[in-house]
Amino acid sequence: GESVGLHLPTLSVQEGDNSIINCAYSNSASDYFIWYKQESGKGPQFIIDIRSNMDKRQGQRVTVLLNKTVKHLSLQIAATQPGDSAVYFCAENLGRTTSGTYKYIFGTGTRLKVLA
Amino acid sequence: DGGITQSPKYLFRKEGQNVTLSCEQNLNHDAMYWYRQDPGQGLRLIYYSQIVNDFQKGDIAEGYSVSREKKESFPLTVTSAQKNPTAFYLCASSRDRNTGELFFGEGSRLTVL
């Protein structure tokens, strides 16, 4: 069953090419960001995170770039594979609420389609 | 393996009925959350719990109720007062007290007939 929006922006990429997915965040005070991957009918999976004191962080085949000046986050996937097809969304952590838990704002997501 | 287990994965309900979605975690996380996911929208927070026997309303708590009697369990009840309950519901827990990194379950899809 489809669990994520049917009208999301879609990025189509040829297998083996690099993918870049973008996210604009809303709050200049946000200090922690996460990228999630969500396959159809499943829960979001953590991909990579970055704190606001960094502007770049690399994982396995993925890189996250943070531009605090323009409040922009990007996820780069190297050598995109068919298994990368999913919806990707970012989450910004606004910090602790008065009750002590963390407040997140989630992006709506981008659908990545990998073409064989 | 440690993780978050949600059940049922699919649930159908008639209008006017209450339903309860289960969320269990064996990660020893203190904080647990319920989110709702609708097409074209980001996740929205329904309720969260920082500790056993304590929980707080999120941004869209109306028509929902929760309990936190055990650290491992955080069930969500969708009541008949929820006007538009058809959605995908996600339970999450938080590990890192410094960052609040969220781990999600596989979700429960509720359809009201």
Interface residues (C-beta under 8 A of the other chain):
Chain A: G1 S3 V4 G5 L6 H7 L8 Y32 I34 Y36 G41 K42 G43 P44 Q45 F46 D49 R51 F89 A91 N93 R96 T97 S99 G100 T101 Y102 K103 Y104 I105 F106 G107 T108 G109
Chain B: I4 Q6 Y10 A31 Y35 Q37 D38 P39 G40 Q41 G42 L43 L45 Y48 Q50 Q56 F88 L90 S94 T99 G100 E101 L102 F103 F104 G105 E106 G107 R109
